[in-house]
Amino acid sequence: MEKRVTVLLLEDKVAVISGASRGIGRAIAVACAREGAAIVINYTTNEKAASEVLAAVENIGGKGIVVQADVTVVEDCEKLINAALDNFGKIDILVNNAGITRDNIMARMKPADWHAVINTNLTGAFNCTKAAIRPFLKQKTGGRIINMASIIGLIGGAGQANYAAAKAGLLGMTKSLARELAPRQITVNAIAPGYIDTEMTAVLSENLKESIKKQIPLGRTGSPEDVAALVVFLASKQAAYITGQVIAVDGGLVMN
């Protein structure tokens, strides 16, 4: 009987994940580690949560490091990428996942809340990507950049003009960067999660959650693992011919 060999999708790869201390970022870190990648776990303020993610990675036989960096600060993003290079010698995958919300209708939205969301969700992705591009190009081995957008960037959301603008901008950046980097075999794609069970959605009332579920063809909200599974695929060799795409993980809520 022929012996079956288990092939890890991300074996010997190095993945840098911004905002990896909780929610979707945590799930991505664990999923990538399970498929063989070394993980650079980024956090801004919650060192304890980031250390717990590292423990989860190590518990499944993976390896990684924890790096504090504020993605809105250029020097911090350079530090994050350099930590990957210093510890693992390369970077194969960059997941721009760091994000925040500051919801309010525009008439009442403070300029500080507008800028905070744009700076973290959009400029933060720019800062991390710019810091990673030179190592990607120098390696000459291709690579994967995966940007975490949102269906709100596709359809808008009342009370979320700042968040929608940031995520829509991220989609434009994804497509432009995909064109720039395709000749170097670096793919750039975006994932647009729908209603995923995280800390961000935990604050919603039960009535609102039930109302949302009724709008979703699959009849349920998503899990962080639903999103992480797509990240693993897009980061793998199996997705080598996919670039410049926006893929919704939303149970069919938004269909173009």
C-alpha positions as CSV (number, residue, x, y, z in Angstrom):
1,M,0.0,0.0,0.0
2,E,1.4,3.4,-1.0
3,K,2.2,5.6,1.9
4,R,0.3,8.9,1.9
5,V,2.6,12.0,2.4
6,T,1.1,15.1,4.1
7,V,2.0,18.2,2.2
8,L,2.0,21.5,4.1
9,L,0.7,24.4,1.9
10,L,3.1,26.9,3.5
11,E,6.1,24.8,4.4
12,D,9.3,26.9,5.0
13,K,7.4,30.1,4.4
14,V,7.6,33.2,6.6
15,A,4.4,35.2,7.2
16,V,4.2,38.7,8.7
17,I,0.7,39.4,10.0
18,S,-0.2,42.8,11.3
19,G,-2.8,43.1,14.0
20,A,-2.4,39.4,14.8
21,S,-3.1,39.5,18.6
22,R,-6.8,38.8,18.3
23,G,-9.8,37.9,16.2
24,I,-9.2,37.3,12.5
25,G,-5.4,38.1,12.9
26,R,-5.0,35.4,15.5
27,A,-6.9,32.8,13.4
28,I,-4.7,33.7,10.4
29,A,-1.5,33.2,12.5
30,V,-2.6,29.8,13.8
31,A,-3.8,28.6,10.4
32,C,-0.6,29.6,8.6
33,A,1.5,28.0,11.3
34,R,-0.5,24.8,11.0
35,E,0.5,24.8,7.3
36,G,4.2,25.1,8.0
37,A,4.8,28.9,8.0
38,A,7.0,30.7,10.6
39,I,4.8,33.6,12.0
40,V,5.7,37.1,12.8
41,I,2.9,38.2,15.2
42,N,2.4,41.9,15.3
43,Y,0.6,43.8,18.0
44,T,0.3,47.4,19.0
45,T,-0.6,47.5,22.7
46,N,-1.8,44.1,23.9
47,E,1.4,42.1,24.5
48,K,-0.4,39.5,26.6
49,A,-2.8,38.6,23.8
50,A,0.1,38.5,21.3
51,S,2.0,36.1,23.6
52,E,-1.0,33.9,23.8
53,V,-1.1,33.7,20.0
54,L,2.5,32.7,20.0
55,A,1.8,30.0,22.6
56,A,-1.1,28.7,20.3
57,V,1.3,28.6,17.4
58,E,4.0,26.7,19.4
59,N,1.4,24.3,20.8
60,I,0.7,23.0,17.2
61,G,4.4,22.6,16.5
62,G,4.9,26.0,14.8
63,K,7.4,28.7,15.4
64,G,7.1,32.5,15.5
65,I,8.1,35.7,17.2
66,V,6.1,38.6,18.7
67,V,6.9,42.1,17.5
68,Q,5.4,45.3,18.9
69,A,4.8,47.9,16.1
70,D,2.3,50.6,15.4
71,V,1.4,50.4,11.7
72,T,0.8,54.1,11.6
73,V,4.4,54.8,12.3
74,V,6.8,54.2,9.3
75,E,9.8,53.3,11.5
76,D,7.8,50.7,13.4
77,C,6.8,49.0,10.1
78,E,10.4,48.9,9.1
79,K,11.2,47.4,12.5
80,L,8.5,44.8,11.9
81,I,9.8,43.7,8.6
82,N,13.4,43.8,9.8
83,A,12.5,41.5,12.7
84,A,11.2,38.9,10.2
85,L,14.5,39.2,8.2
86,D,16.7,39.0,11.3
87,N,15.0,36.0,12.8
88,F,14.0,34.0,9.7
89,G,16.1,35.4,6.8
90,K,13.3,36.3,4.5
91,I,9.6,37.2,4.1
92,D,7.3,35.3,1.8
93,I,3.8,36.5,3.0
94,L,2.5,39.8,4.2
95,V,-1.0,40.0,5.6
96,N,-2.2,43.6,6.2
97,N,-4.8,42.9,8.8
98,A,-4.5,45.7,11.4
99,G,-7.6,47.7,11.7
100,I,-9.9,49.7,14.0
101,T,-13.3,51.3,13.9
102,R,-14.6,54.6,15.2
103,D,-18.2,54.6,14.1
104,N,-20.5,57.6,14.0
105,I,-22.7,59.4,11.4
106,M,-20.6,61.9,9.5
107,A,-22.5,64.9,11.0
108,R,-21.2,63.9,14.4
109,M,-17.9,62.3,13.4
110,K,-14.8,63.9,15.0
111,P,-11.9,64.6,12.6
112,A,-9.7,62.7,15.0
113,D,-11.8,59.6,14.5
114,W,-11.8,60.0,10.7
115,H,-8.0,60.3,10.6
116,A,-7.4,57.4,13.2
117,V,-9.3,54.9,11.0
118,I,-7.7,56.1,7.8
119,N,-4.3,56.0,9.3
120,T,-4.6,52.5,10.8
121,N,-6.6,50.7,8.1
122,L,-5.2,52.3,5.0
123,T,-2.0,54.2,5.7
124,G,-0.9,51.3,8.0
125,A,-1.2,48.9,5.1
126,F,0.8,51.2,2.9
127,N,3.5,51.6,5.5
128,C,3.9,47.8,6.0
129,T,3.8,47.1,2.3
130,K,6.3,49.7,1.4
131,A,8.7,48.4,4.1
132,A,8.3,44.8,2.7
133,I,8.6,45.5,-1.0
134,R,12.4,45.9,-1.1
135,P,13.0,42.6,0.6
136,F,10.4,40.9,-1.6
137,L,12.2,42.2,-4.7
138,K,15.7,41.5,-3.5
139,Q,14.8,37.9,-2.8
140,K,13.6,37.3,-6.4
141,T,11.4,34.4,-5.3
142,G,8.0,36.1,-5.6
143,G,5.7,36.5,-2.7
144,R,2.2,37.1,-1.5
145,I,0.6,40.3,-0.2
146,I,-2.9,39.9,1.2
147,N,-4.9,42.9,2.3
148,M,-7.8,42.6,4.8
149,A,-10.6,44.8,3.4
150,S,-14.3,44.5,4.2
151,I,-17.7,44.3,2.5
152,I,-18.2,47.8,3.9
153,G,-15.6,48.9,1.4
154,L,-17.8,47.5,-1.3
155,I,-21.3,48.6,-0.3
156,G,-20.7,51.3,2.3
157,G,-22.2,51.4,5.8
158,A,-24.2,54.0,7.6
159,G,-22.2,55.4,10.4
160,Q,-19.0,54.0,8.9
161,A,-17.9,56.6,6.4
162,N,-14.3,56.5,7.7
163,Y,-14.1,52.7,7.8
164,A,-15.8,52.4,4.3
165,A,-13.4,55.0,2.8
166,A,-10.3,53.2,4.3
167,K,-11.4,49.8,3.1
168,A,-12.4,51.1,-0.4
169,G,-9.0,52.8,-0.6
170,L,-7.4,49.5,0.3
171,L,-9.1,47.8,-2.6
172,G,-7.8,50.4,-5.0
173,M,-4.3,50.0,-3.6
174,T,-4.6,46.3,-4.0
175,K,-5.4,46.4,-7.7
176,S,-2.7,49.0,-8.4
177,L,0.0,47.2,-6.5
178,A,-1.0,43.9,-8.2
179,R,-0.2,45.5,-11.6
180,E,3.1,46.9,-10.3
181,L,4.4,43.6,-8.8
182,A,3.0,41.0,-11.2
183,P,6.2,41.0,-13.3
184,R,8.1,40.0,-10.2
185,Q,5.7,37.1,-9.4
186,I,4.4,38.8,-6.3
187,T,0.6,38.5,-6.1
188,V,-1.6,41.0,-4.3
189,N,-5.1,40.2,-3.3
190,A,-7.8,41.5,-0.9
191,I,-10.2,39.7,1.3
192,A,-13.5,41.3,2.1
193,P,-15.0,39.7,5.2
194,G,-18.7,40.1,6.0
195,Y,-20.2,39.8,9.5
196,I,-17.5,37.7,11.3
197,D,-17.8,36.8,15.0
198,T,-15.0,38.9,16.5
199,E,-14.7,41.6,19.2
200,M,-15.8,44.2,16.7
201,T,-19.2,42.5,16.1
202,A,-19.6,41.3,19.7
203,V,-21.0,44.7,20.7
204,L,-24.0,44.4,18.4
205,S,-27.3,43.7,20.0
206,E,-28.9,40.2,19.7
207,N,-31.8,41.6,17.7
208,L,-29.4,43.2,15.2
209,K,-27.4,40.0,14.9
210,E,-30.6,38.0,14.1
211,S,-31.6,40.6,11.6
212,I,-28.2,40.4,9.9
213,K,-28.4,36.6,9.8
214,K,-31.7,36.8,7.9
215,Q,-30.0,38.7,5.2
216,I,-27.2,36.2,4.7
217,P,-28.0,33.4,2.2
218,L,-26.0,30.9,4.2
219,G,-28.0,31.8,7.3
220,R,-25.1,32.4,9.7
221,T,-22.4,34.8,10.6
222,G,-18.8,33.8,9.8
223,S,-15.9,32.7,12.0
224,P,-12.3,34.0,11.9
225,E,-11.3,30.6,10.7
226,D,-13.5,31.0,7.6
227,V,-11.4,34.0,6.7
228,A,-8.1,32.4,7.7
229,A,-8.7,29.5,5.4
230,L,-8.8,31.8,2.4
231,V,-5.6,33.5,3.5
232,V,-3.8,30.2,3.6
233,F,-5.0,29.4,0.0
234,L,-4.1,32.8,-1.4
235,A,-0.7,32.5,0.3
236,S,0.0,29.1,-1.2
237,K,1.4,28.0,-4.6
238,Q,-2.2,26.9,-5.5
239,A,-3.1,30.6,-5.9
240,A,-0.1,31.6,-8.0
241,Y,-2.3,32.7,-10.9
242,I,-4.6,34.9,-8.8
243,T,-3.8,38.5,-8.4
244,G,-5.6,41.9,-8.1
245,Q,-8.7,40.2,-6.9
246,V,-11.2,41.0,-4.1
247,I,-12.8,38.0,-2.6
248,A,-15.7,38.3,-0.2
249,V,-16.1,35.9,2.7
250,D,-19.6,36.8,3.7
251,G,-21.9,33.9,3.3
252,G,-23.3,35.3,0.1
253,L,-24.4,38.6,1.5
254,V,-22.8,40.7,-1.2
255,M,-22.9,39.2,-4.7
256,N,-21.5,41.3,-7.6
